[in-house]
Amino acid sequence: MENKYLRIYADLSRKIESGELKPQTKLPSEHELCELYQTSRETVRKALNLLAQQGYIQKIQGKGSIVLDIPRINFPVSGLVSFKELAEKMGREAETICHQLALIQPDAWLKEHLPVSSKDKVWKIIRSRKIDGEAMILDRDFIAAQHVPRLTKEICERSLYEYLEQDLGLKISFAKKVISIEEATAEDRRYLDLQGYDFIVLVKNYVYLDDATLFQYTESRHRPDKFQFVDFARRH
């Protein structure tokens, strides 16, 4: 199948992230991978090329593919990934708690972040994200209700993106991200286990559908000691 190399990529990247494949060790040879996954060398090479592009391995001529060091709690800067997807990749105990779900009228501040008018309705969602029992992320989501007519707390705690894509059929395409350091607010202190920190890492996400419609604005507020925001650059 055309996407078999993606399944190989997903399996190997999961093993690298979980630590099953250790940093600085060699992957099995292309021949061994062909036998392991019962596929062609061309398919294996496509999977390895993608692993190299995403920073999981370094291909060294004559030595094979070397596993690179990947942080266990790692938010990709350039990717668009849900918390549920991230938690599944990390293999950590994760929980989402929805503290507030309301349909609101947009104020002047919200109109600066979403293309909505005073006549429109916007979903406001406040959720804390726990990893291994500690509340480390506070998400403040604002979604234009014209694209999402119905929401429940159960949906928000299970997987919002899973519902938007699979149930509503929305095609979420890309996001613009802005990262900054800000002083912790009373809301941060209420919902996060800040462990004495007076500031948070703020990631603003402007999320677009495949027709370039901006439909969601999110503020993800992170405890600063638990995450690395990384991208991988390769010089060609």
BANULO-735834 format. One line per 2 residues: for each residue x, y, z of C-alpha. Coordinates in Angstrom, 3 decimals, always signed. Each point is the difference from the previous one (the first is absolute). Example, Ala and Ser with C-alpha at 12.3 -4.5 7.8 and 13.67 -1.06 7.14 Angstrom:
// residues 2
+12.300/-4.500/+7.800  +1.370/+3.440/-0.660 .
END
This chain:
// residues 236
+0.000/+0.000/+0.000  +1.085/+3.575/-0.701 .
+0.032/+0.990/+3.687  +1.860/-3.043/+1.315 .
+3.175/+2.054/+0.422  -1.990/+2.313/+2.324 .
-0.908/-2.965/+2.200  +3.675/-1.006/+0.144 .
+0.949/+3.593/+0.831  -2.655/+0.146/+2.759 .
+1.176/-3.293/+1.528  +3.688/+0.938/-0.001 .
-0.596/+3.559/+1.260  -2.139/-1.396/+2.832 .
+2.800/-2.388/+0.984  +2.526/+2.850/-0.027 .
-2.214/+2.303/+2.084  -0.790/-2.737/+2.527 .
+3.684/-0.851/+0.408  -0.370/-3.501/-1.413 .
+2.536/+1.079/-2.620  +2.782/+1.758/+1.925 .
+1.845/+3.168/-1.115  +3.312/-0.584/-1.811 .
-0.930/-3.584/-0.923  -0.408/-1.259/-3.551 .
-3.306/-0.879/-1.586  -0.208/-3.420/-1.656 .
+1.345/-0.006/-3.556  -2.283/+0.725/-2.955 .
+0.030/-3.714/-0.843  -1.008/-0.914/+3.574 .
-2.765/+2.629/+0.006  -1.325/-1.355/-3.304 .
-0.304/-3.445/+1.575  -1.429/+1.365/+3.267 .
-2.760/+2.008/-1.699  -0.418/-2.320/-3.017 .
+0.416/+2.779/-2.517  +2.289/+1.317/-2.729 .
+3.291/+1.851/+0.452  -1.526/+3.065/-1.678 .
-2.751/+0.127/+2.653  +2.537/-0.384/+2.822 .
+2.159/+2.762/-1.475  -2.983/+2.369/-0.145 .
-0.686/-0.675/+3.691  +3.669/+0.542/+0.910 .
+0.151/+3.229/-1.998  -3.027/+1.301/+1.888 .
+1.566/-0.980/+3.338  +3.135/+1.915/-0.994 .
-2.000/+3.055/-1.100  -1.853/+0.059/+3.338 .
+3.184/-0.260/+2.058  -0.336/-3.557/+1.310 .
+3.054/-1.469/-1.741  +3.187/+0.999/-1.767 .
+0.879/-2.045/-3.083  +3.768/-0.508/-0.236 .
+1.454/-1.476/-3.157  +1.604/-3.356/+0.695 .
-1.319/-0.124/+3.577  -3.776/-0.058/-0.401 .
-2.589/+2.017/+1.946  +0.887/+1.305/+3.482 .
-2.778/+0.814/+2.493  +0.093/+3.614/+1.240 .
-0.882/+1.132/+3.520  -3.709/+0.925/+0.219 .
-1.420/+1.699/+3.149  -2.855/-1.945/+1.611 .
-2.233/+3.047/+0.554  +0.304/+1.823/-3.262 .
-2.352/+2.466/-1.671  +0.773/+0.455/-3.712 .
+0.152/+3.651/-1.001  -0.861/-0.584/-3.657 .
-2.469/-2.857/+0.466  -3.705/+0.113/+0.793 .
-0.647/-2.773/+2.505  -2.758/-0.533/+2.561 .
+0.669/-0.673/+3.675  -1.516/-3.480/-0.328 .
+2.338/-0.827/-2.889  +2.997/+1.330/+1.927 .
-0.912/-1.954/+3.147  -0.382/-3.229/-1.976 .
+3.441/+0.491/-1.558  +1.610/+0.726/+3.374 .
-1.543/-3.029/+1.667  -0.657/+2.091/+3.120 .
-3.082/+0.083/+2.210  -2.011/+2.988/-1.255 .
-3.316/+1.615/+0.911  -1.974/+2.995/-1.284 .
-2.395/+1.882/+2.306  -2.512/+2.439/-1.511 .
-0.590/+2.793/+2.511  -2.174/+2.206/-2.190 .
-2.035/-0.393/-3.187  -2.131/+2.942/-1.048 .
-1.486/+1.583/-3.109  +0.880/+3.685/+0.193 .
-0.315/+3.255/-1.903  +3.413/+1.141/-1.267 .
+1.421/+3.114/+1.638  +2.495/+2.425/-1.556 .
+2.987/-2.120/+1.122  -1.393/-3.160/-1.598 .
-0.845/+1.805/-3.250  +3.698/+0.800/-0.317 .
+0.811/-3.715/-0.027  -2.902/-1.506/-1.970 .
-1.916/+1.282/-3.059  -3.335/+0.306/+1.857 .
-2.559/+2.767/+0.506  -2.202/+0.978/+2.931 .
-2.810/-2.099/-1.478  +2.093/-3.176/+0.007 .
+0.376/-2.534/+2.791  +3.314/-1.458/+1.171 .
+0.714/-3.077/+2.106  +2.226/+0.741/+2.995 .
+1.721/-3.080/+1.429  +2.317/-0.050/+3.023 .
+1.862/-3.303/+0.484  +2.903/-1.123/+2.156 .
+2.256/-2.827/-1.176  +1.511/-2.405/+2.509 .
+3.046/-2.165/-0.668  +0.866/-2.604/+2.627 .
-2.475/+1.693/+2.363  +1.390/+3.546/-0.276 .
-1.923/+2.816/-1.710  +2.639/+1.333/-2.409 .
-1.983/+1.713/-2.796  -2.972/+2.366/+0.051 .
-1.757/+0.329/-3.364  -2.343/+2.919/-0.732 .
-1.800/-0.811/-3.268  -2.289/+2.278/-1.998 .
-1.800/-1.580/-2.974  -2.416/+1.676/-2.416 .
-3.379/-1.665/+0.592  -0.980/+0.294/-3.668 .
+2.415/-2.884/-0.646  -0.781/-1.955/+3.174 .
-3.708/+0.220/+0.906  +0.165/-2.450/+2.946 .
+2.546/-0.806/+2.715  -0.089/-1.820/+3.336 .
+2.445/-0.270/+2.903  +0.349/-3.705/-0.755 .
+1.179/+0.800/-3.546  +2.455/+2.617/+1.297 .
+1.470/-2.419/+2.527  +0.247/-2.919/-2.425 .
+1.449/+1.632/-3.138  -1.233/+3.221/-1.559 .
+1.891/-0.475/-3.273  -1.173/-3.586/-0.338 .
-3.590/+1.278/+0.215  +0.573/+2.908/-2.396 .
+1.708/-2.158/-2.636  -1.774/-3.344/+0.294 .
-3.517/+0.984/+1.089  -0.386/+3.433/-1.597 .
+2.242/-0.672/-3.002  +1.998/+3.213/+0.383 .
+3.355/+0.025/-1.786  +2.480/+1.659/+2.352 .
+2.955/+1.026/-2.122  +2.572/+2.275/+1.657 .
+0.718/+2.364/+2.870  +1.976/+3.150/+0.683 .
+1.770/-0.161/+3.380  +1.405/+2.760/+2.183 .
+2.063/-0.947/+3.080  +0.775/+2.344/+2.891 .
+0.704/+0.061/+3.740  -2.628/+1.647/+2.185 .
-0.710/+0.546/+3.683  -2.336/-2.603/+1.456 .
-3.577/+1.178/+0.529  -2.435/-0.838/+2.798 .
-1.650/-2.455/-2.401  +3.361/-1.713/-0.629 .
+0.551/-0.347/+3.751  -3.495/-1.355/+0.470 .
+0.213/-2.770/-2.578  +3.735/-0.804/-0.346 .
+2.466/-1.639/+2.372  +2.532/+2.810/-0.418 .
+2.368/-1.205/+2.752  +1.004/+3.560/+0.888 .
+0.556/+1.270/-3.556  -1.179/+3.582/-0.572 .
-0.086/-0.225/-3.803  -1.275/-2.300/-2.732 .
+0.899/-0.756/-3.611  -2.871/+1.249/-2.161 .
-0.624/-1.518/-3.423  -2.605/+1.856/-2.057 .
-1.503/-2.132/-2.776  -1.997/+1.398/-2.915 .
-1.493/-3.098/-1.630  -1.282/-0.103/-3.585 .
-2.146/-2.354/-2.062  +1.148/-1.234/-3.402 .
-1.838/+2.872/-1.722  +2.178/+2.449/+2.027 .
-2.855/+0.910/+2.357  +1.208/+0.999/+3.483 .
-2.452/-1.807/+2.292  +1.872/-0.474/+3.321 .
+2.203/+2.042/+2.287  +1.700/-1.816/+2.876 .
+2.263/+1.088/+2.834  +1.985/-2.947/+1.377 .
+1.622/+0.987/+3.288  +2.824/-2.347/+1.041 .
+1.918/-0.534/+3.217  +3.509/+1.023/-1.061 .
+2.062/-2.859/+1.439  -1.797/-2.911/-1.634 .
+0.087/+0.624/-3.741  +2.383/+0.653/-2.825 .
-1.345/+1.672/-3.118  +2.102/-1.341/-2.821 .
+0.290/-0.043/-3.740  +2.533/-1.804/-2.107 .
+1.887/+1.791/-2.749  +2.100/-1.732/-2.605 .
+2.370/+1.804/-2.373  -0.313/-1.356/-3.531 .
END
